[in-house]
Amino acid sequence: MNRIFPEQLSLSLARQPAALYFLAGEDPLLLEESQDAIQQAAFKQGFDEKWVLEINSSTDWNVLFERVQSMGLFFNKQLIILDLPENLTALLQKNLLEFVSLLHPDVLPIFRLAKLTKTAENQPWFIAANQYAPEAVLVNCQTPNVEQLPRWVSNRAKSLGLSIDEDAVQLLCYSYENNLLALKQALQLLDLLYADRKLSFARVNAVVEQSSVFTPFQWVDAILAGKGNRARRILAGLKDEDVQPIILLRTLQRDLMTLLEISKPEQPAKLDAPLPTAQLREQFDRLKVWQNRRPLFSQIIQRLTYRKLYLFFQQLADVERSAKQEFSDDIWQQLEALSVRFCI
């Protein structure tokens, strides 16, 4: 299986279209553009029918199986797009395995998944799909994170024939983080405004809007990484989006419990002793910490002592009591103060 990013898909399709595609991620723009690119390439190959089906407990699998096995009166080749749920039951996996066993060259399947986990990759239907099409392509449609976004902006600008300064790239990233659709529209507008297609910081600054969209998980990640200013910025965005403070507290509490479990000493430790950093990999494996989050936990472990960790739990409890009793904007000030203290 070939794993690529959406910006690599056009070249992949032009070089050698695959017999099967996976679109893994939840970014609306990347999913839409990737699916459209595959669809256009398929139509050029003679696939003249598209069928989209959401897979769930009420799916009529017999209709799907019959469609794969029979040719339509007015079409010869079919593009079948299956939207898969995040958790596949044993029955859904069984039916997917049968679907894969019926595939043939006149059917081009696209599987859309919110996330591709190791568990899913080890399921029989997934293994069978890769055996059917060893050259299958997995397109990563996750929204680029803060480190990946500048590359995405630069590549998108280049694809539009735009020349863009580095500080203009950073401004666009700051203004449209996690909102690729708005970012795409901003670049299209800039393309229309400037005939010379040169984008400076001043030109971009004249038209951008603050359209970043954040999640509670990004707020917690910024705290773990010790990025106080970023944590405060994300928190302000979450407040504007009317996210409930208790959701933020629960998200942070979960990771603090993981830290507490990782740092549990084998024998009594001094309060001001640093948290242990030995055998972190084994601890991460035991607690099933995602690979991309392990560096974040490693960073905060190096900043903490047992005293600080216990104080954070106490402060978190204080903020939660305020959130449940006072129902005022003061809770956001307490969350901001909490964010800053965690990052020191």
C-alpha positions as CSV (number, residue, x, y, z in Angstrom):
1,M,0.0,0.0,0.0
2,N,1.3,3.5,-0.9
3,R,0.7,6.2,1.7
4,I,0.6,9.8,0.3
5,F,-0.6,13.3,1.1
6,P,-3.4,14.9,-0.9
7,E,-1.0,17.2,-2.8
8,Q,0.7,14.1,-4.1
9,L,-2.5,12.5,-5.4
10,S,-2.6,14.2,-8.8
11,L,0.9,12.9,-9.7
12,S,0.0,9.5,-8.4
13,L,-3.2,9.4,-10.5
14,A,-1.4,10.6,-13.6
15,R,1.4,8.0,-13.2
16,Q,-0.6,4.9,-12.4
17,P,-4.2,4.9,-11.1
18,A,-4.8,2.3,-8.3
19,A,-7.5,-0.3,-8.2
20,L,-8.5,0.7,-4.6
21,Y,-8.2,3.9,-2.5
22,F,-8.4,4.7,1.2
23,L,-9.2,8.3,2.3
24,A,-8.2,8.5,6.0
25,G,-9.0,11.7,7.9
26,E,-11.7,14.2,8.7
27,D,-10.7,17.4,7.0
28,P,-13.7,18.4,4.7
29,L,-11.5,20.1,2.1
30,L,-8.9,17.4,1.8
31,L,-11.6,14.7,1.6
32,E,-13.6,16.5,-1.0
33,E,-10.6,17.4,-3.2
34,S,-9.1,13.9,-3.0
35,Q,-12.4,12.2,-3.8
36,D,-13.0,14.6,-6.7
37,A,-9.5,13.9,-8.1
38,I,-10.0,10.2,-8.0
39,Q,-13.5,10.5,-9.5
40,Q,-12.3,12.6,-12.4
41,A,-9.4,10.2,-13.1
42,A,-11.9,7.2,-12.9
43,F,-14.3,8.8,-15.4
44,K,-11.5,9.2,-17.9
45,Q,-10.9,5.5,-17.5
46,G,-14.5,4.7,-18.4
47,F,-16.0,4.5,-14.9
48,D,-19.4,6.1,-15.7
49,E,-21.4,5.5,-12.5
50,K,-20.7,6.7,-8.9
51,W,-22.5,5.3,-5.9
52,V,-22.0,6.5,-2.3
53,L,-23.1,4.4,0.7
54,E,-22.8,5.1,4.4
55,I,-21.9,1.9,6.2
56,N,-23.7,1.4,9.5
57,S,-25.9,-1.2,11.3
58,S,-28.8,-0.7,8.9
59,T,-26.9,-1.1,5.7
60,D,-28.5,-3.4,3.2
61,W,-25.5,-5.4,2.2
62,N,-27.3,-7.6,-0.3
63,V,-28.0,-4.5,-2.4
64,L,-24.3,-3.7,-2.3
65,F,-23.3,-7.2,-3.1
66,E,-25.7,-7.4,-6.0
67,R,-24.5,-4.1,-7.4
68,V,-20.9,-5.3,-7.4
69,Q,-21.8,-8.5,-9.2
70,S,-24.2,-7.1,-11.8
71,M,-23.6,-4.6,-14.5
72,G,-26.1,-1.8,-15.0
73,L,-28.1,-1.2,-18.1
74,F,-26.5,2.2,-18.8
75,F,-23.1,1.9,-17.2
76,N,-20.2,-0.5,-17.5
77,K,-17.8,0.5,-14.7
78,Q,-18.7,1.7,-11.2
79,L,-17.0,3.9,-8.6
80,I,-18.3,2.8,-5.2
81,I,-17.6,5.1,-2.2
82,L,-18.1,3.6,1.3
83,D,-18.2,5.8,4.3
84,L,-17.0,3.7,7.2
85,P,-17.8,4.3,10.9
86,E,-14.9,4.8,13.4
87,N,-15.7,1.5,15.1
88,L,-16.4,-1.5,12.9
89,T,-18.4,-4.3,14.6
90,A,-17.6,-7.9,13.9
91,L,-20.6,-8.1,11.6
92,L,-19.5,-5.0,9.6
93,Q,-16.0,-6.4,9.3
94,K,-17.5,-9.7,8.0
95,N,-19.6,-8.0,5.4
96,L,-16.7,-5.8,4.3
97,L,-14.6,-8.9,3.8
98,E,-17.3,-10.4,1.6
99,F,-17.5,-7.1,-0.3
100,V,-13.8,-7.1,-1.0
101,S,-14.0,-10.8,-2.1
102,L,-16.4,-9.7,-4.8
103,L,-14.3,-6.9,-6.3
104,H,-13.2,-7.0,-9.9
105,P,-11.6,-4.5,-12.3
106,D,-14.9,-2.9,-13.3
107,V,-15.4,-1.7,-9.7
108,L,-13.2,1.0,-8.2
109,P,-13.8,1.2,-4.4
110,I,-13.0,4.2,-2.2
111,F,-13.1,3.6,1.6
112,R,-13.4,6.7,3.7
113,L,-12.3,6.4,7.3
114,A,-12.0,9.0,10.0
115,K,-8.9,7.4,11.3
116,L,-6.8,4.4,10.3
117,T,-5.6,2.5,13.4
118,K,-3.3,-0.4,13.8
119,T,-6.3,-2.4,14.9
120,A,-8.1,-1.6,11.6
121,E,-5.0,-2.5,9.6
122,N,-5.0,-6.0,11.2
123,Q,-8.6,-6.7,10.4
124,P,-9.2,-9.4,7.8
125,W,-11.2,-7.2,5.4
126,F,-8.3,-4.6,5.3
127,I,-5.7,-7.3,4.7
128,A,-7.8,-8.8,2.0
129,A,-8.3,-5.3,0.4
130,N,-4.5,-4.9,0.2
131,Q,-4.1,-8.4,-1.2
132,Y,-6.6,-7.6,-3.9
133,A,-4.8,-4.4,-4.7
134,P,-1.2,-4.4,-3.5
135,E,-0.7,-1.0,-5.1
136,A,-3.7,0.5,-3.2
137,V,-3.3,4.1,-2.2
138,L,-4.0,5.6,1.2
139,V,-4.5,9.4,1.1
140,N,-3.8,11.1,4.5
141,C,-6.7,13.6,4.8
142,Q,-6.0,14.7,8.3
143,T,-5.9,18.5,8.8
144,P,-2.2,19.6,8.8
145,N,-1.0,20.4,12.3
146,V,0.8,23.6,13.3
147,E,4.2,22.2,12.1
148,Q,2.9,20.8,8.8
149,L,0.6,23.8,7.8
150,P,3.4,26.1,6.4
151,R,4.4,23.4,4.0
152,W,0.8,22.9,2.9
153,V,0.3,26.7,2.4
154,S,3.5,26.9,0.4
155,N,2.5,24.0,-1.8
156,R,-1.0,25.3,-2.3
157,A,0.3,28.7,-3.3
158,K,2.8,27.1,-5.7
159,S,0.0,25.1,-7.3
160,L,-1.9,28.4,-8.0
161,G,1.2,29.9,-9.5
162,L,1.7,32.3,-6.6
163,S,5.0,33.5,-5.2
164,I,4.6,34.0,-1.4
165,D,7.0,35.4,1.2
166,E,7.8,33.3,4.3
167,D,6.2,35.8,6.7
168,A,3.1,35.9,4.6
169,V,2.9,32.1,4.9
170,Q,3.2,32.3,8.7
171,L,0.4,35.0,8.8
172,L,-1.9,32.7,6.8
173,C,-1.1,29.8,9.1
174,Y,-1.8,31.9,12.1
175,S,-5.1,33.2,10.8
176,Y,-6.6,30.1,9.3
177,E,-5.2,27.2,11.4
178,N,-7.5,24.1,11.2
179,N,-9.7,25.9,8.6
180,L,-8.3,24.8,5.2
181,L,-11.4,25.8,3.3
182,A,-11.2,29.4,4.5
183,L,-7.4,29.3,3.8
184,K,-8.0,28.0,0.3
185,Q,-10.6,30.8,-0.3
186,A,-8.1,33.4,1.0
187,L,-5.5,32.3,-1.4
188,Q,-8.0,32.3,-4.3
189,L,-9.0,35.9,-3.4
190,L,-5.3,37.0,-3.2
191,D,-4.8,35.4,-6.6
192,L,-7.6,37.5,-8.1
193,L,-6.5,40.7,-6.4
194,Y,-2.8,40.8,-7.5
195,A,-2.1,40.3,-11.2
196,D,1.6,39.9,-10.6
197,R,0.8,37.0,-8.3
198,K,3.3,38.1,-5.7
199,L,2.1,37.8,-2.1
200,S,3.9,39.9,0.6
201,F,3.1,40.1,4.2
202,A,1.4,43.5,3.7
203,R,-0.8,42.2,0.9
204,V,-1.9,39.2,2.8
205,N,-2.4,41.2,6.0
206,A,-4.8,43.5,4.1
207,V,-7.3,40.7,3.4
208,V,-7.0,38.0,6.0
209,E,-9.5,37.3,8.7
210,Q,-9.1,35.5,11.9
211,S,-10.7,32.2,11.1
212,S,-8.7,29.6,13.0
213,V,-10.7,26.7,14.5
214,F,-9.4,24.9,17.6
215,T,-10.2,21.8,19.6
216,P,-9.7,21.1,23.4
217,F,-7.1,18.5,22.5
218,Q,-4.9,21.2,20.8
219,W,-5.2,23.3,24.0
220,V,-4.0,20.4,26.1
221,D,-1.2,19.6,23.6
222,A,0.0,23.3,23.8
223,I,0.1,23.0,27.6
224,L,2.1,19.7,27.5
225,A,4.6,21.3,25.1
226,G,5.0,24.3,27.4
227,K,3.7,26.8,24.8
228,G,2.0,29.3,27.0
229,N,1.1,31.9,24.3
230,R,-0.3,29.3,22.0
231,A,-2.3,27.7,24.8
232,R,-3.8,31.2,25.7
233,R,-4.6,31.8,22.0
234,I,-6.4,28.5,21.6
235,L,-8.3,29.0,24.8
236,A,-9.5,32.4,23.5
237,G,-10.7,30.7,20.3
238,L,-12.5,28.0,22.3
239,K,-14.3,30.6,24.4
240,D,-15.5,32.4,21.2
241,E,-16.8,29.0,20.0
242,D,-18.8,28.5,23.2
243,V,-17.0,25.4,24.2
244,Q,-18.1,24.3,27.6
245,P,-15.2,24.8,30.2
246,I,-16.0,21.4,31.8
247,I,-15.0,19.7,28.5
248,L,-11.6,21.4,28.7
249,L,-11.2,20.4,32.3
250,R,-12.0,16.7,31.6
251,T,-9.7,16.6,28.6
252,L,-6.8,18.0,30.7
253,Q,-7.7,15.8,33.6
254,R,-7.4,12.7,31.4
255,D,-3.8,13.5,30.4
256,L,-2.9,14.4,34.0
257,M,-4.1,11.0,35.1
258,T,-1.8,9.5,32.4
259,L,1.1,11.6,33.7
260,L,0.4,10.4,37.3
261,E,0.3,6.8,36.1
262,I,3.6,7.2,34.2
263,S,5.3,8.8,37.1
264,K,4.1,6.4,39.8
265,P,7.3,5.7,41.8
266,E,8.2,2.1,42.9
267,Q,9.1,3.5,46.3
268,P,8.3,6.7,48.2
269,A,9.8,9.7,46.4
270,K,10.6,13.2,47.6
271,L,8.0,15.9,46.6
272,D,10.6,18.0,44.9
273,A,12.2,15.1,43.0
274,P,11.8,15.2,39.2
275,L,9.5,12.8,37.6
276,P,11.3,9.6,36.4
277,T,12.2,9.5,32.7
278,A,13.4,5.9,32.6
279,Q,11.5,3.3,30.7
280,L,9.1,5.9,29.2
281,R,8.6,3.8,26.1
282,E,7.4,0.8,28.1
283,Q,5.1,3.1,30.0
284,F,3.7,4.7,26.9
285,D,3.1,1.2,25.4
286,R,1.4,0.0,28.5
287,L,-0.9,3.0,28.7
288,K,-1.5,3.0,24.9
289,V,-0.3,6.6,24.4
290,W,-0.5,7.7,20.7
291,Q,2.9,7.9,19.0
292,N,2.4,11.5,18.0
293,R,1.7,12.5,21.6
294,R,4.6,10.8,23.2
295,P,7.1,13.7,22.6
296,L,4.6,16.0,24.4
297,F,4.4,13.8,27.5
298,S,8.2,13.5,27.4
299,Q,8.5,17.3,27.4
300,I,6.2,18.0,30.4
301,I,7.7,15.1,32.4
302,Q,11.1,16.8,32.2
303,R,9.5,20.1,33.5
304,L,7.6,18.6,36.4
305,T,8.3,17.5,40.0
306,Y,5.9,15.5,42.1
307,R,5.0,18.7,44.0
308,K,4.1,20.5,40.8
309,L,2.0,17.6,39.6
310,Y,0.0,17.4,42.8
311,L,-0.5,21.2,42.8
312,F,-1.8,21.0,39.3
313,F,-4.4,18.4,40.3
314,Q,-5.4,20.7,43.2
315,Q,-5.7,23.7,41.0
316,L,-7.6,21.7,38.4
317,A,-10.1,20.7,41.1
318,D,-10.5,24.3,42.3
319,V,-11.3,25.5,38.7
320,E,-13.8,22.6,38.3
321,R,-15.6,23.7,41.5
322,S,-15.8,27.2,40.2
323,A,-17.1,26.0,36.8
324,K,-19.9,24.0,38.5
325,Q,-20.9,26.6,41.1
326,E,-20.3,30.2,39.7
327,F,-21.2,30.0,36.0
328,S,-19.4,33.3,35.2
329,D,-16.7,34.5,32.8
330,D,-14.2,34.3,35.7
331,I,-13.8,30.6,34.8
332,W,-12.1,31.6,31.6
333,Q,-9.6,33.8,33.5
334,Q,-8.9,30.9,35.8
335,L,-8.4,28.5,32.8
336,E,-6.0,31.1,31.3
337,A,-4.0,31.3,34.6
338,L,-4.0,27.5,34.8
339,S,-2.7,27.3,31.2
340,V,0.2,29.7,32.0
341,R,1.2,27.8,35.2
342,F,1.2,24.5,33.4
343,C,3.6,25.9,30.8
344,I,6.2,27.2,33.2
